[in-house]
Amino acid sequence: MKIPLEIKVGGINYTIEMVEVIDVGGERNFQGMCHFDLAKIEILNSLSDQRIEQTFIHELTHAIFYEAGYDEQDEDMINRVGIVLHQVMKELII
């Protein structure tokens, strides 16, 4: 799966950036991050190709739920939906 540089979610253009470090409040234990206010998805560039794909879909799922009006998100639900969505997209060769 090719990770795009930009993707439109609910009419908002999100940029996708591969980064060396993701720091959230001093925590660096993240593979990806979706910044709703900046319309940006960051993915750790040191991950394997498969993990990059999974992380992209996971963060994209956060963006989808946010743009659909779900400001408060359950991380477990995002994980579950993201894993299934990743598998379906791989089947479709998107």
Biopython code that builds the backbone (N, CA, C, O; Angstrom):
import numpy as np
from Bio.PDB.StructureBuilder import StructureBuilder

atoms = [
    (1, "MET", "N", (0.842, -1.175, 0.000)),
    (1, "MET", "CA", (0.000, 0.000, 0.000)),
    (1, "MET", "C", (0.890, 1.241, 0.000)),
    (1, "MET", "O", (1.822, 1.362, 0.795)),
    (2, "LYS", "N", (0.577, 2.152, -0.908)),
    (2, "LYS", "CA", (1.333, 3.403, -0.970)),
    (2, "LYS", "C", (0.669, 4.413, -0.032)),
    (2, "LYS", "O", (-0.531, 4.671, -0.127)),
    (3, "ILE", "N", (1.453, 4.967, 0.856)),
    (3, "ILE", "CA", (0.936, 5.976, 1.793)),
    (3, "ILE", "C", (0.937, 7.326, 1.076)),
    (3, "ILE", "O", (1.986, 7.782, 0.620)),
    (4, "PRO", "N", (-0.233, 7.971, 0.974)),
    (4, "PRO", "CA", (-0.280, 9.256, 0.266)),
    (4, "PRO", "C", (0.366, 10.372, 1.081)),
    (4, "PRO", "O", (0.562, 10.242, 2.290)),
    (5, "LEU", "N", (0.688, 11.452, 0.414)),
    (5, "LEU", "CA", (1.206, 12.639, 1.094)),
    (5, "LEU", "C", (0.077, 13.483, 1.668)),
    (5, "LEU", "O", (0.279, 14.290, 2.575)),
    (6, "GLU", "N", (-1.126, 13.276, 1.115)),
    (6, "GLU", "CA", (-2.299, 14.024, 1.556)),
    (6, "GLU", "C", (-3.542, 13.177, 1.302)),
    (6, "GLU", "O", (-3.601, 12.422, 0.331)),
    (7, "ILE", "N", (-4.535, 13.310, 2.183)),
    (7, "ILE", "CA", (-5.802, 12.597, 2.004)),
    (7, "ILE", "C", (-6.931, 13.473, 2.531)),
    (7, "ILE", "O", (-6.787, 14.134, 3.560)),
    (8, "LYS", "N", (-8.055, 13.474, 1.820)),
    (8, "LYS", "CA", (-9.201, 14.280, 2.229)),
    (8, "LYS", "C", (-10.114, 13.430, 3.109)),
    (8, "LYS", "O", (-10.498, 12.322, 2.735)),
    (9, "VAL", "N", (-10.452, 13.960, 4.271)),
    (9, "VAL", "CA", (-11.337, 13.280, 5.224)),
    (9, "VAL", "C", (-12.459, 14.252, 5.583)),
    (9, "VAL", "O", (-12.222, 15.269, 6.234)),
    (10, "GLY", "N", (-13.668, 13.936, 5.162)),
    (10, "GLY", "CA", (-14.802, 14.805, 5.484)),
    (10, "GLY", "C", (-14.624, 16.227, 4.986)),
    (10, "GLY", "O", (-15.072, 17.173, 5.634)),
    (11, "GLY", "N", (-13.979, 16.385, 3.847)),
    (11, "GLY", "CA", (-13.765, 17.707, 3.276)),
    (11, "GLY", "C", (-12.531, 18.431, 3.780)),
    (11, "GLY", "O", (-12.244, 19.542, 3.335)),
    (12, "ILE", "N", (-11.797, 17.825, 4.698)),
    (12, "ILE", "CA", (-10.576, 18.428, 5.248)),
    (12, "ILE", "C", (-9.367, 17.689, 4.689)),
    (12, "ILE", "O", (-9.308, 16.460, 4.741)),
    (13, "ASN", "N", (-8.405, 18.435, 4.154)),
    (13, "ASN", "CA", (-7.181, 17.830, 3.630)),
    (13, "ASN", "C", (-6.190, 17.600, 4.765)),
    (13, "ASN", "O", (-5.714, 18.548, 5.388)),
    (14, "TYR", "N", (-5.887, 16.340, 5.024)),
    (14, "TYR", "CA", (-4.887, 15.953, 6.024)),
    (14, "TYR", "C", (-3.576, 15.663, 5.312)),
    (14, "TYR", "O", (-3.555, 14.928, 4.325)),
    (15, "THR", "N", (-2.486, 16.232, 5.804)),
    (15, "THR", "CA", (-1.168, 15.891, 5.279)),
    (15, "THR", "C", (-0.621, 14.712, 6.083)),
    (15, "THR", "O", (-0.924, 14.550, 7.265)),
    (16, "ILE", "N", (0.189, 13.897, 5.413)),
    (16, "ILE", "CA", (0.808, 12.747, 6.065)),
    (16, "ILE", "C", (2.309, 12.959, 6.026)),
    (16, "ILE", "O", (2.888, 13.176, 4.962)),
    (17, "GLU", "N", (2.940, 12.895, 7.201)),
    (17, "GLU", "CA", (4.384, 13.110, 7.301)),
    (17, "GLU", "C", (5.047, 11.927, 7.985)),
    (17, "GLU", "O", (4.559, 11.427, 8.999)),
    (18, "MET", "N", (6.164, 11.483, 7.423)),
    (18, "MET", "CA", (7.001, 10.466, 8.046)),
    (18, "MET", "C", (8.022, 11.220, 8.890)),
    (18, "MET", "O", (8.732, 12.086, 8.380)),
    (19, "VAL", "N", (8.099, 10.895, 10.174)),
    (19, "VAL", "CA", (8.956, 11.641, 11.097)),
    (19, "VAL", "C", (9.867, 10.698, 11.880)),
    (19, "VAL", "O", (9.597, 9.502, 11.987)),
    (20, "GLU", "N", (10.948, 11.253, 12.423)),
    (20, "GLU", "CA", (11.909, 10.467, 13.202)),
    (20, "GLU", "C", (11.449, 10.248, 14.635)),
    (20, "GLU", "O", (11.729, 9.204, 15.224)),
    (21, "VAL", "N", (10.744, 11.224, 15.198)),
    (21, "VAL", "CA", (10.300, 11.155, 16.593)),
    (21, "VAL", "C", (8.895, 11.735, 16.687)),
    (21, "VAL", "O", (8.578, 12.737, 16.045)),
    (22, "ILE", "N", (8.062, 11.095, 17.494)),
    (22, "ILE", "CA", (6.747, 11.642, 17.813)),
    (22, "ILE", "C", (6.738, 11.893, 19.314)),
    (22, "ILE", "O", (6.789, 10.960, 20.116)),
    (23, "ASP", "N", (6.672, 13.158, 19.674)),
    (23, "ASP", "CA", (6.728, 13.563, 21.079)),
    (23, "ASP", "C", (5.397, 14.207, 21.453)),
    (23, "ASP", "O", (4.998, 15.221, 20.880)),
    (24, "VAL", "N", (4.721, 13.602, 22.418)),
    (24, "VAL", "CA", (3.447, 14.139, 22.889)),
    (24, "VAL", "C", (3.569, 14.354, 24.389)),
    (24, "VAL", "O", (3.512, 13.403, 25.170)),
    (25, "GLY", "N", (3.735, 15.599, 24.781)),
    (25, "GLY", "CA", (3.859, 15.923, 26.197)),
    (25, "GLY", "C", (5.026, 15.240, 26.884)),
    (25, "GLY", "O", (4.925, 14.855, 28.049)),
    (26, "GLY", "N", (6.134, 15.086, 26.171)),
    (26, "GLY", "CA", (7.311, 14.430, 26.725)),
    (26, "GLY", "C", (7.323, 12.921, 26.545)),
    (26, "GLY", "O", (8.348, 12.279, 26.777)),
    (27, "GLU", "N", (6.207, 12.350, 26.137)),
    (27, "GLU", "CA", (6.120, 10.907, 25.857)),
    (27, "GLU", "C", (6.554, 10.654, 24.416)),
    (27, "GLU", "O", (6.148, 11.366, 23.497)),
    (28, "ARG", "N", (7.381, 9.633, 24.236)),
    (28, "ARG", "CA", (7.850, 9.295, 22.885)),
    (28, "ARG", "C", (7.523, 7.853, 22.521)),
    (28, "ARG", "O", (8.185, 7.261, 21.669)),
    (29, "ASN", "N", (6.517, 7.291, 23.158)),
    (29, "ASN", "CA", (6.158, 5.901, 22.940)),
    (29, "ASN", "C", (4.993, 5.804, 21.949)),
    (29, "ASN", "O", (3.989, 5.148, 22.229)),
    (30, "PHE", "N", (5.130, 6.448, 20.808)),
    (30, "PHE", "CA", (4.058, 6.490, 19.819)),
    (30, "PHE", "C", (4.577, 6.058, 18.454)),
    (30, "PHE", "O", (5.702, 6.384, 18.076)),
    (31, "GLN", "N", (3.745, 5.320, 17.716)),
    (31, "GLN", "CA", (4.080, 4.952, 16.340)),
    (31, "GLN", "C", (3.484, 5.956, 15.365)),
    (31, "GLN", "O", (3.982, 6.123, 14.252)),
    (32, "GLY", "N", (2.419, 6.622, 15.786)),
    (32, "GLY", "CA", (1.771, 7.610, 14.941)),
    (32, "GLY", "C", (0.956, 8.570, 15.778)),
    (32, "GLY", "O", (0.707, 8.335, 16.960)),
    (33, "MET", "N", (0.541, 9.661, 15.143)),
    (33, "MET", "CA", (-0.258, 10.673, 15.844)),
    (33, "MET", "C", (-1.106, 11.409, 14.808)),
    (33, "MET", "O", (-0.635, 11.749, 13.723)),
    (34, "CYS", "N", (-2.359, 11.645, 15.167)),
    (34, "CYS", "CA", (-3.245, 12.436, 14.325)),
    (34, "CYS", "C", (-3.498, 13.759, 15.039)),
    (34, "CYS", "O", (-4.063, 13.786, 16.133)),
    (35, "HIS", "N", (-3.078, 14.847, 14.417)),
    (35, "HIS", "CA", (-3.272, 16.192, 14.968)),
    (35, "HIS", "C", (-4.489, 16.805, 14.270)),
    (35, "HIS", "O", (-4.387, 17.304, 13.149)),
    (36, "PHE", "N", (-5.631, 16.761, 14.940)),
    (36, "PHE", "CA", (-6.864, 17.255, 14.333)),
    (36, "PHE", "C", (-6.782, 18.742, 14.022)),
    (36, "PHE", "O", (-7.214, 19.179, 12.955)),
    (37, "ASP", "N", (-6.227, 19.527, 14.952)),
    (37, "ASP", "CA", (-6.168, 20.983, 14.789)),
    (37, "ASP", "C", (-5.284, 21.401, 13.620)),
    (37, "ASP", "O", (-5.517, 22.442, 13.006)),
    (38, "LEU", "N", (-4.272, 20.597, 13.308)),
    (38, "LEU", "CA", (-3.361, 20.890, 12.197)),
    (38, "LEU", "C", (-3.716, 20.113, 10.935)),
    (38, "LEU", "O", (-3.101, 20.318, 9.889)),
    (39, "ALA", "N", (-4.700, 19.224, 11.023)),
    (39, "ALA", "CA", (-5.069, 18.325, 9.924)),
    (39, "ALA", "C", (-3.816, 17.613, 9.400)),
    (39, "ALA", "O", (-3.497, 17.652, 8.212)),
    (40, "LYS", "N", (-3.120, 16.957, 10.344)),
    (40, "LYS", "CA", (-1.857, 16.301, 10.000)),
    (40, "LYS", "C", (-1.766, 14.949, 10.694)),
    (40, "LYS", "O", (-2.135, 14.803, 11.859)),
    (41, "ILE", "N", (-1.264, 13.964, 9.952)),
    (41, "ILE", "CA", (-0.980, 12.637, 10.491)),
    (41, "ILE", "C", (0.526, 12.438, 10.433)),
    (41, "ILE", "O", (1.144, 12.607, 9.382)),
    (42, "GLU", "N", (1.112, 12.077, 11.569)),
    (42, "GLU", "CA", (2.543, 11.777, 11.632)),
    (42, "GLU", "C", (2.718, 10.275, 11.846)),
    (42, "GLU", "O", (1.984, 9.654, 12.615)),
    (43, "ILE", "N", (3.705, 9.704, 11.151)),
    (43, "ILE", "CA", (4.021, 8.283, 11.282)),
    (43, "ILE", "C", (5.522, 8.151, 11.486)),
    (43, "ILE", "O", (6.316, 8.782, 10.789)),
    (44, "LEU", "N", (5.894, 7.328, 12.444)),
    (44, "LEU", "CA", (7.304, 7.073, 12.739)),
    (44, "LEU", "C", (7.956, 6.385, 11.540)),
    (44, "LEU", "O", (7.493, 5.334, 11.098)),
    (45, "ASN", "N", (9.028, 6.976, 11.018)),
    (45, "ASN", "CA", (9.649, 6.444, 9.801)),
    (45, "ASN", "C", (10.515, 5.214, 10.032)),
    (45, "ASN", "O", (10.961, 4.597, 9.064)),
    (46, "SER", "N", (10.766, 4.841, 11.276)),
    (46, "SER", "CA", (11.611, 3.677, 11.562)),
    (46, "SER", "C", (10.818, 2.369, 11.618)),
    (46, "SER", "O", (11.399, 1.309, 11.847)),
    (47, "LEU", "N", (9.507, 2.432, 11.413)),
    (47, "LEU", "CA", (8.673, 1.232, 11.453)),
    (47, "LEU", "C", (8.842, 0.406, 10.182)),
    (47, "LEU", "O", (9.269, 0.921, 9.150)),
    (48, "SER", "N", (8.505, -0.875, 10.266)),
    (48, "SER", "CA", (8.493, -1.726, 9.074)),
    (48, "SER", "C", (7.379, -1.247, 8.141)),
    (48, "SER", "O", (6.481, -0.520, 8.566)),
    (49, "ASP", "N", (7.436, -1.652, 6.882)),
    (49, "ASP", "CA", (6.420, -1.234, 5.913)),
    (49, "ASP", "C", (5.014, -1.622, 6.372)),
    (49, "ASP", "O", (4.075, -0.835, 6.251)),
    (50, "GLN", "N", (4.877, -2.841, 6.897)),
    (50, "GLN", "CA", (3.565, -3.297, 7.353)),
    (50, "GLN", "C", (3.076, -2.470, 8.542)),
    (50, "GLN", "O", (1.893, -2.134, 8.608)),
    (51, "ARG", "N", (3.959, -2.138, 9.475)),
    (51, "ARG", "CA", (3.576, -1.307, 10.627)),
    (51, "ARG", "C", (3.236, 0.119, 10.182)),
    (51, "ARG", "O", (2.337, 0.748, 10.742)),
    (52, "ILE", "N", (3.947, 0.621, 9.184)),
    (52, "ILE", "CA", (3.624, 1.954, 8.648)),
    (52, "ILE", "C", (2.210, 1.948, 8.091)),
    (52, "ILE", "O", (1.439, 2.873, 8.346)),
    (53, "GLU", "N", (1.859, 0.906, 7.327)),
    (53, "GLU", "CA", (0.509, 0.795, 6.776)),
    (53, "GLU", "C", (-0.530, 0.739, 7.887)),
    (53, "GLU", "O", (-1.519, 1.470, 7.858)),
    (54, "GLN", "N", (-0.302, -0.134, 8.870)),
    (54, "GLN", "CA", (-1.247, -0.269, 9.982)),
    (54, "GLN", "C", (-1.390, 1.039, 10.753)),
    (54, "GLN", "O", (-2.494, 1.430, 11.131)),
    (55, "THR", "N", (-0.278, 1.700, 10.980)),
    (55, "THR", "CA", (-0.305, 2.962, 11.727)),
    (55, "THR", "C", (-1.031, 4.037, 10.936)),
    (55, "THR", "O", (-1.800, 4.811, 11.506)),
    (56, "PHE", "N", (-0.796, 4.095, 9.629)),
    (56, "PHE", "CA", (-1.496, 5.058, 8.784)),
    (56, "PHE", "C", (-3.006, 4.848, 8.875)),
    (56, "PHE", "O", (-3.756, 5.805, 9.066)),
    (57, "ILE", "N", (-3.455, 3.598, 8.740)),
    (57, "ILE", "CA", (-4.886, 3.313, 8.800)),
    (57, "ILE", "C", (-5.440, 3.630, 10.192)),
    (57, "ILE", "O", (-6.549, 4.151, 10.314)),
    (58, "HIS", "N", (-4.680, 3.322, 11.228)),
    (58, "HIS", "CA", (-5.107, 3.632, 12.600)),
    (58, "HIS", "C", (-5.312, 5.140, 12.767)),
    (58, "HIS", "O", (-6.347, 5.577, 13.271)),
    (59, "GLU", "N", (-4.333, 5.925, 12.347)),
    (59, "GLU", "CA", (-4.435, 7.386, 12.497)),
    (59, "GLU", "C", (-5.504, 7.954, 11.571)),
    (59, "GLU", "O", (-6.179, 8.921, 11.924)),
    (60, "LEU", "N", (-5.664, 7.365, 10.396)),
    (60, "LEU", "CA", (-6.727, 7.775, 9.481)),
    (60, "LEU", "C", (-8.095, 7.505, 10.108)),
    (60, "LEU", "O", (-9.022, 8.299, 9.944)),
    (61, "THR", "N", (-8.221, 6.398, 10.819)),
    (61, "THR", "CA", (-9.469, 6.079, 11.512)),
    (61, "THR", "C", (-9.776, 7.139, 12.569)),
    (61, "THR", "O", (-10.931, 7.531, 12.734)),
    (62, "HIS", "N", (-8.752, 7.604, 13.285)),
    (62, "HIS", "CA", (-8.952, 8.716, 14.231)),
    (62, "HIS", "C", (-9.509, 9.935, 13.486)),
    (62, "HIS", "O", (-10.461, 10.563, 13.949)),
    (63, "ALA", "N", (-8.915, 10.268, 12.336)),
    (63, "ALA", "CA", (-9.360, 11.433, 11.561)),
    (63, "ALA", "C", (-10.799, 11.255, 11.080)),
    (63, "ALA", "O", (-11.593, 12.194, 11.131)),
    (64, "ILE", "N", (-11.134, 10.056, 10.615)),
    (64, "ILE", "CA", (-12.492, 9.773, 10.137)),
    (64, "ILE", "C", (-13.505, 9.979, 11.263)),
    (64, "ILE", "O", (-14.519, 10.653, 11.078)),
    (65, "PHE", "N", (-13.226, 9.395, 12.425)),
    (65, "PHE", "CA", (-14.146, 9.535, 13.553)),
    (65, "PHE", "C", (-14.256, 10.996, 13.985)),
    (65, "PHE", "O", (-15.351, 11.468, 14.289)),
    (66, "TYR", "N", (-13.131, 11.717, 14.016)),
    (66, "TYR", "CA", (-13.149, 13.123, 14.429)),
    (66, "TYR", "C", (-13.990, 13.956, 13.463)),
    (66, "TYR", "O", (-14.839, 14.738, 13.890)),
    (67, "GLU", "N", (-13.754, 13.787, 12.175)),
    (67, "GLU", "CA", (-14.485, 14.572, 11.179)),
    (67, "GLU", "C", (-15.958, 14.176, 11.126)),
    (67, "GLU", "O", (-16.788, 14.943, 10.637)),
    (68, "ALA", "N", (-16.291, 12.976, 11.629)),
    (68, "ALA", "CA", (-17.691, 12.542, 11.717)),
    (68, "ALA", "C", (-18.363, 13.059, 12.990)),
    (68, "ALA", "O", (-19.543, 12.797, 13.225)),
    (69, "GLY", "N", (-17.606, 13.798, 13.811)),
    (69, "GLY", "CA", (-18.182, 14.417, 14.995)),
    (69, "GLY", "C", (-17.895, 13.717, 16.305)),
    (69, "GLY", "O", (-18.432, 14.103, 17.343)),
    (70, "TYR", "N", (-17.055, 12.693, 16.274)),
    (70, "TYR", "CA", (-16.698, 11.978, 17.502)),
    (70, "TYR", "C", (-15.415, 12.574, 18.083)),
    (70, "TYR", "O", (-14.316, 12.092, 17.810)),
    (71, "ASP", "N", (-15.569, 13.623, 18.885)),
    (71, "ASP", "CA", (-14.413, 14.292, 19.485)),
    (71, "ASP", "C", (-13.740, 13.414, 20.534)),
    (71, "ASP", "O", (-12.513, 13.372, 20.621)),
    (72, "GLU", "N", (-14.543, 12.718, 21.326)),
    (72, "GLU", "CA", (-14.023, 11.797, 22.342)),
    (72, "GLU", "C", (-13.947, 10.411, 21.713)),
    (72, "GLU", "O", (-14.963, 9.865, 21.282)),
    (73, "GLN", "N", (-12.751, 9.845, 21.661)),
    (73, "GLN", "CA", (-12.570, 8.569, 20.977)),
    (73, "GLN", "C", (-12.011, 7.516, 21.922)),
    (73, "GLN", "O", (-11.117, 7.784, 22.725)),
    (74, "ASP", "N", (-12.557, 6.321, 21.807)),
    (74, "ASP", "CA", (-12.107, 5.167, 22.574)),
    (74, "ASP", "C", (-10.978, 4.489, 21.793)),
    (74, "ASP", "O", (-11.199, 3.979, 20.695)),
    (75, "GLU", "N", (-9.783, 4.485, 22.358)),
    (75, "GLU", "CA", (-8.608, 3.945, 21.656)),
    (75, "GLU", "C", (-8.788, 2.469, 21.295)),
    (75, "GLU", "O", (-8.325, 2.032, 20.242)),
    (76, "ASP", "N", (-9.446, 1.708, 22.148)),
    (76, "ASP", "CA", (-9.682, 0.293, 21.854)),
    (76, "ASP", "C", (-10.564, 0.138, 20.614)),
    (76, "ASP", "O", (-10.304, -0.720, 19.771)),
    (77, "MET", "N", (-11.599, 0.961, 20.504)),
    (77, "MET", "CA", (-12.469, 0.903, 19.334)),
    (77, "MET", "C", (-11.707, 1.311, 18.073)),
    (77, "MET", "O", (-11.850, 0.674, 17.030)),
    (78, "ILE", "N", (-10.902, 2.364, 18.162)),
    (78, "ILE", "CA", (-10.102, 2.803, 17.015)),
    (78, "ILE", "C", (-9.152, 1.686, 16.591)),
    (78, "ILE", "O", (-8.993, 1.436, 15.397)),
    (79, "ASN", "N", (-8.518, 1.010, 17.552)),
    (79, "ASN", "CA", (-7.630, -0.117, 17.233)),
    (79, "ASN", "C", (-8.373, -1.202, 16.473)),
    (79, "ASN", "O", (-7.892, -1.686, 15.449)),
    (80, "ARG", "N", (-9.532, -1.583, 16.964)),
    (80, "ARG", "CA", (-10.302, -2.664, 16.337)),
    (80, "ARG", "C", (-10.749, -2.297, 14.926)),
    (80, "ARG", "O", (-10.573, -3.080, 13.993)),
    (81, "VAL", "N", (-11.322, -1.117, 14.769)),
    (81, "VAL", "CA", (-11.778, -0.676, 13.450)),
    (81, "VAL", "C", (-10.587, -0.526, 12.508)),
    (81, "VAL", "O", (-10.666, -0.923, 11.346)),
    (82, "GLY", "N", (-9.487, 0.041, 12.995)),
    (82, "GLY", "CA", (-8.296, 0.234, 12.168)),
    (82, "GLY", "C", (-7.709, -1.070, 11.661)),
    (82, "GLY", "O", (-7.304, -1.151, 10.502)),
    (83, "ILE", "N", (-7.655, -2.097, 12.509)),
    (83, "ILE", "CA", (-7.113, -3.400, 12.098)),
    (83, "ILE", "C", (-7.970, -4.012, 10.996)),
    (83, "ILE", "O", (-7.443, -4.513, 10.002)),
    (84, "VAL", "N", (-9.290, -3.973, 11.170)),
    (84, "VAL", "CA", (-10.185, -4.544, 10.165)),
    (84, "VAL", "C", (-10.133, -3.728, 8.873)),
    (84, "VAL", "O", (-10.102, -4.299, 7.783)),
    (85, "LEU", "N", (-10.125, -2.409, 8.985)),
    (85, "LEU", "CA", (-10.058, -1.547, 7.804)),
    (85, "LEU", "C", (-8.759, -1.778, 7.032)),
    (85, "LEU", "O", (-8.772, -1.806, 5.801)),
    (86, "HIS", "N", (-7.648, -1.942, 7.734)),
    (86, "HIS", "CA", (-6.364, -2.226, 7.085)),
    (86, "HIS", "C", (-6.456, -3.516, 6.280)),
    (86, "HIS", "O", (-6.022, -3.557, 5.129)),
    (87, "GLN", "N", (-7.014, -4.565, 6.867)),
    (87, "GLN", "CA", (-7.138, -5.852, 6.177)),
    (87, "GLN", "C", (-8.022, -5.722, 4.940)),
    (87, "GLN", "O", (-7.677, -6.247, 3.882)),
    (88, "VAL", "N", (-9.155, -5.032, 5.056)),
    (88, "VAL", "CA", (-10.064, -4.865, 3.921)),
    (88, "VAL", "C", (-9.384, -4.082, 2.804)),
    (88, "VAL", "O", (-9.501, -4.446, 1.634)),
    (89, "MET", "N", (-8.680, -3.017, 3.149)),
    (89, "MET", "CA", (-7.996, -2.214, 2.131)),
    (89, "MET", "C", (-6.899, -3.016, 1.440)),
    (89, "MET", "O", (-6.684, -2.857, 0.239)),
    (90, "LYS", "N", (-6.205, -3.875, 2.183)),
    (90, "LYS", "CA", (-5.181, -4.737, 1.572)),
    (90, "LYS", "C", (-5.831, -5.713, 0.591)),
    (90, "LYS", "O", (-5.284, -5.971, -0.481)),
    (91, "GLU", "N", (-6.994, -6.256, 0.952)),
    (91, "GLU", "CA", (-7.723, -7.166, 0.065)),
    (91, "GLU", "C", (-8.122, -6.459, -1.229)),
    (91, "GLU", "O", (-8.081, -7.044, -2.311)),
    (92, "LEU", "N", (-8.505, -5.201, -1.099)),
    (92, "LEU", "CA", (-8.919, -4.418, -2.264)),
    (92, "LEU", "C", (-7.729, -3.869, -3.037)),
    (92, "LEU", "O", (-7.893, -3.314, -4.123)),
    (93, "ILE", "N", (-6.538, -4.022, -2.482)),
    (93, "ILE", "CA", (-5.281, -3.509, -3.055)),
    (93, "ILE", "C", (-5.382, -2.012, -3.283)),
    (93, "ILE", "O", (-5.112, -1.510, -4.374)),
    (94, "ILE", "N", (-5.777, -1.314, -2.230)),
    (94, "ILE", "CA", (-5.889, 0.156, -2.289)),
    (94, "ILE", "C", (-4.567, 0.751, -1.866)),
    (94, "ILE", "O", (-4.421, 1.973, -1.837)),
]
sb = StructureBuilder()
sb.init_structure("model")
sb.init_model(0)
sb.init_chain("A")
sb.init_seg("    ")
for serial, (resi, resn, name, xyz) in enumerate(atoms, 1):
    if name == "N":
        sb.init_residue(resn, " ", resi, " ")
    sb.init_atom(name, np.array(xyz, "f"), 0.0, 1.0, " ", f" {name:<3s}", serial, name[0])
structure = sb.get_structure()
